[in-house]
């Protein structure tokens, strides 16, 4: 049976006109986020996370010793704390944690590896603030989902302790767009198409190797990284990015929870104020993140 709420979201997207100019597109994306303000009980605070503009958020029941480091989506070219505030704050509520959302530098002004460098700066900031690695989760959507995995790889490369888990929403991990779903799901996906994706990849890479693991985590060495939760919609061109991520991570003995949601589109979580499936996905993810932190703390006590 067709979900009537996703039909409404699709109609909204079909009737939206998105500009081609990068600056205008960034403004339009932020304005779309403004359509869904955070709940009235959310507290927000701007902060510099080792030089990276960021925003704390918290709800009344949040455990102040636990935090989600969130890196937004937008193809590494658009997106911001403002565009994703409503999603980030509700994920924090569902997880029972604070959140720290990063305004990492965007391409083409700041190409790869600027986003990875900023995400690492954010993680080190949290460690310096006294957060135990097991009380930190890293999460992101779309390009931010890929950046989540790239950050886990960079943490391993730096010899730092892994966080409790990584949460990837509709992750983009293949900057060459080679997945079969780029073709098979193209007619179903109202948001992500191959040509646009490759244009954003070119802006981000700026001539770098499209298979560099910290740019395209599909090609990374996953051994020893934190457990992964992956949520992806069945109607996404990036479906194969999610399934391939689960495959390569699982083959490297990483614990993976892959969820493919019927009928859902790219980052449906964004529409949680009007989409029940988005609220359910966020709630379920929050429970898994909380349990991952509980388990990490338990392992630390045993050790």
ABEGO torsion letter per residue (X at the ends): XBBAAAAAAAAAAAABBBBABAAAAAAAAAAAAAABBBBAABBBBBBBBGGBBBBBBBBAABBAABBBBBBBBGGGABEBAAAAAAAAAAAAAAAGBBBBBBBBBBOAABBOAAAAAAAAAAAAAAAAAGBBAAABBBBBBEAAAAAAAAAAAAAAAAGBBBBABBBBBGBBABAAGABAAAAAAAAABAABBAAAAAAAAAAAAGGBBAABAAABAAABBABGBBBBBBBBBAABAAAAAAAAAAAAAAAAGBBBBBBBBBGBBBGAAAAAAABAAAAAAAAAAAAAAAAAAAAAAAAAAAX
